[in-house]
Every structure is written in structure tokens, then in C-alpha cells.
């Protein structure tokens, strides 16, 4: 699973920040590692230089193998909160997607057994 971190001009896209984002995603989403090809992370400050509440945004787009991309975003007061919130949302979205796929597989297997 490849993780790509992008940041806007208002965000200091340091190597330390990128490593933290990668490690956060890897530890939270490791169970999907074989099912995802890439996760793109976009960090930005919606208000630019002006201070304001909930102006840090993290958007994540996961690319599951053989399926349409899944995109989530979260805004918060700090980048850390925005990344953690988006990671949680992405985990829930992937759990929902793969849970539905597992249910379909089980139903197909049950139907095949009934037909035999």
C-alpha cells in the first residue's frame, strides 16, 4: 500500500509531518494493506494565514483494488486532529465496503451450496 502525502502552501509539509501521517495510517489501516493500492492524503489550511477554528482540513482518498476510490475529509483546529478524524472516517468507510463484500461472498457460497 502506497501512501502519498500532499500539502498546500499554507501547510509546512515537513518530512516529520509526512512520516507521522504515514505511520498513523499504516497502524490504523494495516488490516486493509493487501486490499488497497494507494492512499492519497491532502492537507490544507482553509483560511490561509487568517486564524480560525476548524480551518485545518485533511482529505484522504483510498483506492481499493478493483473498486471505485473512497474519499473522506475532516476539518479540525489542528492538523493532528484533522488527520486522526479523517483516518477514523476512512477506517469506517473501508470496514463498510469490505463488510458488504464479505456478506455478498457468504450469500453466494450459501446459494451455491443450496443449488448443489
Biotite code that builds the C-alpha atoms (Angstrom):
import biotite.structure as struc

atoms = struc.array([
    struc.Atom([0.000, 0.000, 0.000], chain_id="A", res_id=1, res_name="UNK", atom_name="CA", element="C"),
    struc.Atom([1.487, 3.272, -1.124], chain_id="A", res_id=2, res_name="UNK", atom_name="CA", element="C"),
    struc.Atom([0.776, 6.433, 0.913], chain_id="A", res_id=3, res_name="UNK", atom_name="CA", element="C"),
    struc.Atom([1.207, 9.811, -0.757], chain_id="A", res_id=4, res_name="UNK", atom_name="CA", element="C"),
    struc.Atom([1.041, 12.973, 1.368], chain_id="A", res_id=5, res_name="UNK", atom_name="CA", element="C"),
    struc.Atom([0.369, 16.349, -0.277], chain_id="A", res_id=6, res_name="UNK", atom_name="CA", element="C"),
    struc.Atom([0.129, 19.697, 1.469], chain_id="A", res_id=7, res_name="UNK", atom_name="CA", element="C"),
    struc.Atom([-0.912, 23.159, 0.348], chain_id="A", res_id=8, res_name="UNK", atom_name="CA", element="C"),
    struc.Atom([1.372, 26.169, 0.507], chain_id="A", res_id=9, res_name="UNK", atom_name="CA", element="C"),
    struc.Atom([-0.045, 27.256, 3.872], chain_id="A", res_id=10, res_name="UNK", atom_name="CA", element="C"),
    struc.Atom([0.955, 23.936, 5.491], chain_id="A", res_id=11, res_name="UNK", atom_name="CA", element="C"),
    struc.Atom([4.591, 23.237, 6.298], chain_id="A", res_id=12, res_name="UNK", atom_name="CA", element="C"),
    struc.Atom([4.899, 19.841, 4.632], chain_id="A", res_id=13, res_name="UNK", atom_name="CA", element="C"),
    struc.Atom([7.901, 18.690, 6.651], chain_id="A", res_id=14, res_name="UNK", atom_name="CA", element="C"),
    struc.Atom([9.308, 15.202, 6.424], chain_id="A", res_id=15, res_name="UNK", atom_name="CA", element="C"),
    struc.Atom([8.394, 14.686, 10.082], chain_id="A", res_id=16, res_name="UNK", atom_name="CA", element="C"),
    struc.Atom([4.726, 15.522, 9.350], chain_id="A", res_id=17, res_name="UNK", atom_name="CA", element="C"),
    struc.Atom([4.671, 13.161, 6.348], chain_id="A", res_id=18, res_name="UNK", atom_name="CA", element="C"),
    struc.Atom([6.231, 10.351, 8.382], chain_id="A", res_id=19, res_name="UNK", atom_name="CA", element="C"),
    struc.Atom([3.694, 10.877, 11.182], chain_id="A", res_id=20, res_name="UNK", atom_name="CA", element="C"),
    struc.Atom([0.776, 10.795, 8.710], chain_id="A", res_id=21, res_name="UNK", atom_name="CA", element="C"),
    struc.Atom([2.149, 7.611, 7.109], chain_id="A", res_id=22, res_name="UNK", atom_name="CA", element="C"),
    struc.Atom([2.697, 5.856, 10.433], chain_id="A", res_id=23, res_name="UNK", atom_name="CA", element="C"),
    struc.Atom([-0.783, 6.874, 11.633], chain_id="A", res_id=24, res_name="UNK", atom_name="CA", element="C"),
    struc.Atom([-2.385, 5.423, 8.506], chain_id="A", res_id=25, res_name="UNK", atom_name="CA", element="C"),
    struc.Atom([-0.252, 2.285, 8.461], chain_id="A", res_id=26, res_name="UNK", atom_name="CA", element="C"),
    struc.Atom([-1.035, 1.438, 12.076], chain_id="A", res_id=27, res_name="UNK", atom_name="CA", element="C"),
    struc.Atom([-4.761, 2.240, 11.783], chain_id="A", res_id=28, res_name="UNK", atom_name="CA", element="C"),
    struc.Atom([-5.390, 0.611, 8.400], chain_id="A", res_id=29, res_name="UNK", atom_name="CA", element="C"),
    struc.Atom([-2.899, -2.266, 8.360], chain_id="A", res_id=30, res_name="UNK", atom_name="CA", element="C"),
    struc.Atom([-5.695, -4.848, 8.084], chain_id="A", res_id=31, res_name="UNK", atom_name="CA", element="C"),
    struc.Atom([-6.546, -3.420, 4.624], chain_id="A", res_id=32, res_name="UNK", atom_name="CA", element="C"),
    struc.Atom([-2.944, -3.369, 3.375], chain_id="A", res_id=33, res_name="UNK", atom_name="CA", element="C"),
    struc.Atom([-3.477, -6.191, 0.856], chain_id="A", res_id=34, res_name="UNK", atom_name="CA", element="C"),
    struc.Atom([-6.770, -4.689, -0.372], chain_id="A", res_id=35, res_name="UNK", atom_name="CA", element="C"),
    struc.Atom([-5.538, -1.130, -1.115], chain_id="A", res_id=36, res_name="UNK", atom_name="CA", element="C"),
    struc.Atom([-3.178, 0.053, -3.810], chain_id="A", res_id=37, res_name="UNK", atom_name="CA", element="C"),
    struc.Atom([-2.755, 3.642, -2.626], chain_id="A", res_id=38, res_name="UNK", atom_name="CA", element="C"),
    struc.Atom([-3.947, 6.269, -0.196], chain_id="A", res_id=39, res_name="UNK", atom_name="CA", element="C"),
    struc.Atom([-3.597, 9.930, -1.105], chain_id="A", res_id=40, res_name="UNK", atom_name="CA", element="C"),
    struc.Atom([-3.639, 12.467, 1.708], chain_id="A", res_id=41, res_name="UNK", atom_name="CA", element="C"),
    struc.Atom([-4.226, 16.181, 1.092], chain_id="A", res_id=42, res_name="UNK", atom_name="CA", element="C"),
    struc.Atom([-3.581, 18.641, 3.922], chain_id="A", res_id=43, res_name="UNK", atom_name="CA", element="C"),
    struc.Atom([-4.583, 22.273, 3.766], chain_id="A", res_id=44, res_name="UNK", atom_name="CA", element="C"),
    struc.Atom([-5.461, 25.314, 5.802], chain_id="A", res_id=45, res_name="UNK", atom_name="CA", element="C"),
    struc.Atom([-8.846, 26.563, 4.573], chain_id="A", res_id=46, res_name="UNK", atom_name="CA", element="C"),
    struc.Atom([-8.365, 30.096, 5.930], chain_id="A", res_id=47, res_name="UNK", atom_name="CA", element="C"),
    struc.Atom([-4.777, 30.525, 4.803], chain_id="A", res_id=48, res_name="UNK", atom_name="CA", element="C"),
    struc.Atom([-2.873, 32.954, 7.009], chain_id="A", res_id=49, res_name="UNK", atom_name="CA", element="C"),
    struc.Atom([-6.008, 34.012, 8.901], chain_id="A", res_id=50, res_name="UNK", atom_name="CA", element="C"),
    struc.Atom([-6.562, 32.141, 12.162], chain_id="A", res_id=51, res_name="UNK", atom_name="CA", element="C"),
    struc.Atom([-9.878, 30.460, 12.774], chain_id="A", res_id=52, res_name="UNK", atom_name="CA", element="C"),
    struc.Atom([-11.484, 27.441, 14.355], chain_id="A", res_id=53, res_name="UNK", atom_name="CA", element="C"),
    struc.Atom([-11.735, 24.216, 12.385], chain_id="A", res_id=54, res_name="UNK", atom_name="CA", element="C"),
    struc.Atom([-9.730, 25.558, 9.480], chain_id="A", res_id=55, res_name="UNK", atom_name="CA", element="C"),
    struc.Atom([-7.315, 22.624, 9.046], chain_id="A", res_id=56, res_name="UNK", atom_name="CA", element="C"),
    struc.Atom([-8.581, 20.073, 6.545], chain_id="A", res_id=57, res_name="UNK", atom_name="CA", element="C"),
    struc.Atom([-7.408, 16.562, 5.787], chain_id="A", res_id=58, res_name="UNK", atom_name="CA", element="C"),
    struc.Atom([-8.835, 14.753, 2.787], chain_id="A", res_id=59, res_name="UNK", atom_name="CA", element="C"),
    struc.Atom([-7.981, 11.108, 2.171], chain_id="A", res_id=60, res_name="UNK", atom_name="CA", element="C"),
    struc.Atom([-8.690, 9.051, -0.893], chain_id="A", res_id=61, res_name="UNK", atom_name="CA", element="C"),
    struc.Atom([-8.193, 5.293, -0.689], chain_id="A", res_id=62, res_name="UNK", atom_name="CA", element="C"),
    struc.Atom([-8.007, 3.159, -3.798], chain_id="A", res_id=63, res_name="UNK", atom_name="CA", element="C"),
    struc.Atom([-9.294, -0.355, -3.116], chain_id="A", res_id=64, res_name="UNK", atom_name="CA", element="C"),
    struc.Atom([-8.201, -2.968, -5.663], chain_id="A", res_id=65, res_name="UNK", atom_name="CA", element="C"),
    struc.Atom([-10.954, -3.465, -8.241], chain_id="A", res_id=66, res_name="UNK", atom_name="CA", element="C"),
    struc.Atom([-13.288, -0.835, -6.771], chain_id="A", res_id=67, res_name="UNK", atom_name="CA", element="C"),
    struc.Atom([-14.012, 2.877, -7.029], chain_id="A", res_id=68, res_name="UNK", atom_name="CA", element="C"),
    struc.Atom([-11.927, 5.210, -4.824], chain_id="A", res_id=69, res_name="UNK", atom_name="CA", element="C"),
    struc.Atom([-13.276, 6.133, -1.396], chain_id="A", res_id=70, res_name="UNK", atom_name="CA", element="C"),
    struc.Atom([-12.841, 9.723, -0.264], chain_id="A", res_id=71, res_name="UNK", atom_name="CA", element="C"),
    struc.Atom([-13.291, 11.206, 3.213], chain_id="A", res_id=72, res_name="UNK", atom_name="CA", element="C"),
    struc.Atom([-12.387, 14.539, 4.762], chain_id="A", res_id=73, res_name="UNK", atom_name="CA", element="C"),
    struc.Atom([-12.265, 16.012, 8.229], chain_id="A", res_id=74, res_name="UNK", atom_name="CA", element="C"),
    struc.Atom([-11.758, 19.575, 9.454], chain_id="A", res_id=75, res_name="UNK", atom_name="CA", element="C"),
    struc.Atom([-10.417, 20.458, 12.880], chain_id="A", res_id=76, res_name="UNK", atom_name="CA", element="C"),
    struc.Atom([-8.481, 23.051, 14.837], chain_id="A", res_id=77, res_name="UNK", atom_name="CA", element="C"),
    struc.Atom([-5.140, 21.260, 14.363], chain_id="A", res_id=78, res_name="UNK", atom_name="CA", element="C"),
    struc.Atom([-3.628, 19.147, 11.607], chain_id="A", res_id=79, res_name="UNK", atom_name="CA", element="C"),
    struc.Atom([-3.198, 16.239, 14.017], chain_id="A", res_id=80, res_name="UNK", atom_name="CA", element="C"),
    struc.Atom([-6.916, 16.255, 14.848], chain_id="A", res_id=81, res_name="UNK", atom_name="CA", element="C"),
    struc.Atom([-7.821, 16.584, 11.165], chain_id="A", res_id=82, res_name="UNK", atom_name="CA", element="C"),
    struc.Atom([-5.618, 13.613, 10.210], chain_id="A", res_id=83, res_name="UNK", atom_name="CA", element="C"),
    struc.Atom([-6.881, 11.459, 13.075], chain_id="A", res_id=84, res_name="UNK", atom_name="CA", element="C"),
    struc.Atom([-10.507, 12.316, 12.278], chain_id="A", res_id=85, res_name="UNK", atom_name="CA", element="C"),
    struc.Atom([-10.082, 11.535, 8.575], chain_id="A", res_id=86, res_name="UNK", atom_name="CA", element="C"),
    struc.Atom([-8.274, 8.287, 9.426], chain_id="A", res_id=87, res_name="UNK", atom_name="CA", element="C"),
    struc.Atom([-11.184, 7.206, 11.629], chain_id="A", res_id=88, res_name="UNK", atom_name="CA", element="C"),
    struc.Atom([-13.700, 8.056, 8.893], chain_id="A", res_id=89, res_name="UNK", atom_name="CA", element="C"),
    struc.Atom([-11.657, 6.170, 6.287], chain_id="A", res_id=90, res_name="UNK", atom_name="CA", element="C"),
    struc.Atom([-11.419, 3.136, 8.564], chain_id="A", res_id=91, res_name="UNK", atom_name="CA", element="C"),
    struc.Atom([-15.218, 3.126, 8.954], chain_id="A", res_id=92, res_name="UNK", atom_name="CA", element="C"),
    struc.Atom([-15.763, 3.555, 5.192], chain_id="A", res_id=93, res_name="UNK", atom_name="CA", element="C"),
    struc.Atom([-13.382, 0.691, 4.354], chain_id="A", res_id=94, res_name="UNK", atom_name="CA", element="C"),
    struc.Atom([-14.927, -1.510, 7.021], chain_id="A", res_id=95, res_name="UNK", atom_name="CA", element="C"),
    struc.Atom([-18.335, -0.826, 5.470], chain_id="A", res_id=96, res_name="UNK", atom_name="CA", element="C"),
    struc.Atom([-17.108, -1.588, 1.928], chain_id="A", res_id=97, res_name="UNK", atom_name="CA", element="C"),
    struc.Atom([-15.278, -4.797, 2.781], chain_id="A", res_id=98, res_name="UNK", atom_name="CA", element="C"),
    struc.Atom([-18.030, -5.888, 5.174], chain_id="A", res_id=99, res_name="UNK", atom_name="CA", element="C"),
    struc.Atom([-20.568, -5.648, 2.350], chain_id="A", res_id=100, res_name="UNK", atom_name="CA", element="C"),
    struc.Atom([-18.246, -7.602, 0.044], chain_id="A", res_id=101, res_name="UNK", atom_name="CA", element="C"),
    struc.Atom([-17.783, -10.334, 2.663], chain_id="A", res_id=102, res_name="UNK", atom_name="CA", element="C"),
    struc.Atom([-21.559, -10.549, 3.104], chain_id="A", res_id=103, res_name="UNK", atom_name="CA", element="C"),
    struc.Atom([-22.046, -10.935, -0.656], chain_id="A", res_id=104, res_name="UNK", atom_name="CA", element="C"),
    struc.Atom([-19.426, -13.712, -0.778], chain_id="A", res_id=105, res_name="UNK", atom_name="CA", element="C"),
    struc.Atom([-21.107, -15.563, 2.073], chain_id="A", res_id=106, res_name="UNK", atom_name="CA", element="C"),
    struc.Atom([-24.507, -15.246, 0.385], chain_id="A", res_id=107, res_name="UNK", atom_name="CA", element="C"),
    struc.Atom([-23.081, -16.558, -2.902], chain_id="A", res_id=108, res_name="UNK", atom_name="CA", element="C"),
    struc.Atom([-21.486, -19.511, -1.122], chain_id="A", res_id=109, res_name="UNK", atom_name="CA", element="C"),
    struc.Atom([-24.756, -20.312, 0.667], chain_id="A", res_id=110, res_name="UNK", atom_name="CA", element="C"),
    struc.Atom([-26.700, -20.119, -2.610], chain_id="A", res_id=111, res_name="UNK", atom_name="CA", element="C"),
    struc.Atom([-24.180, -22.399, -4.321], chain_id="A", res_id=112, res_name="UNK", atom_name="CA", element="C"),
    struc.Atom([-24.491, -24.961, -1.533], chain_id="A", res_id=113, res_name="UNK", atom_name="CA", element="C"),
    struc.Atom([-28.307, -24.861, -1.751], chain_id="A", res_id=114, res_name="UNK", atom_name="CA", element="C"),
    struc.Atom([-28.211, -25.408, -5.519], chain_id="A", res_id=115, res_name="UNK", atom_name="CA", element="C"),
    struc.Atom([-25.947, -28.453, -5.155], chain_id="A", res_id=116, res_name="UNK", atom_name="CA", element="C"),
])
